Amino acid sequence: MMEIRSFDLVQHVGELDVSLLLALDALLRDANVTHAAARLNITQSALSGRLNKLRQILNDPLFLPASTGRGVTATPHALALKPELDQLLDRLMQFGQKAYVFDPSSSDRTFRIAASDNPAAIIAPDLLPHIHKRAPGVRIAFIFPDSATIGEQLESGGVDLYIGAANDAPMDLIGRKLFDDELVTAQRIGHPRGNGSLSLDEFCSLDHLLISSRGGMFSGVIDGVLAEHGRTRRVAVSVQSYALAPLIVASTDCLCTLPKRLLERFAHSLDLFETPIPLGTFALKYFWHPKMSADPAHQWLRSMVVEAALGNTCDHI
């Protein structure tokens, strides 16, 4: 017997939908079919159809013509449903807000950004305070990207954003450019060569520090450009960390050539110069999976990254 009741209950609940609940709520509020239909922005006949369906599901007339001849009056069954109906509609409203509204000021969400050493060192110092002013409970995790799996991580939600070069990202991701940056050469303040402009001969004769992402390499893109002009340089130090490079240069006589936005943060200990040979610029981009495009929390994160990259980190009025 219990199994039959359970089956009947599932059938009845399955026949209920939000439009029927809203019709019941409107009739309880207005006690008038005309007014309730206007509240719901539907015709009176449409409302009557919903009421008839409710009567069948709940096995009760629910509303009867008022003795005054104007409007309707609720049955005891309908009145008994009102407290539960109010709570149910409130919960549905909360559910809808959770699904579509993101409040950074009260969120405790953790966002994961995949970025190699260079982009992280450029973006993080501006991005983190910019976010924490607006979302003190939000946490940011910077992780090193795995080029072989970054697409799958973005699709699964294990990573929210990837920041890097265009040729490092799978084709099925959405990408936007953050900025173009130029390469400049740095030396420590008080370098023995002085602080005049850097000639190509000086550039080639002095020791250099090189960033080797794979580790242990002493030749890179700059060496390829020099070779095209029949020149070479001596790389005396090879490190994997962009963040470590300015610290080493500040305490040695090595030069290093890195993105300007990174080296400008160390202007208190480094002098910066235009490179004596054209090295071009590089574009830094950010990528995400298409399924996250409409997610409000993800939209907010992307806006924070763009504002930090563009230097628009002042408080909005």
Secondary structure by P-SEA (a helix, b strand, c coil): caaaaaaaaaaaaaaccaaaaaaaaaaaacccaaaaaaaacccaaaaaaaaaaaaaaaccccccccccccbbbbcaaaaaaaaaaaaaaaaaaaaaaaaccccccccbbbbbbbbcaaaaaacaaaaaaaaaaccccbbbbbbbbccccaaaaaaaccccccccccccccccbbbbbcbbbbbbcccccccccccccccaaaaaaccbbbbbccccccccaaaaaaaaacbbbbbccccccccaaaaaaaaccbbbbccaaaaaaacccbbbbcccccbbbbbbbccccccccccaaaaaaaaaaaaaaaccccccc
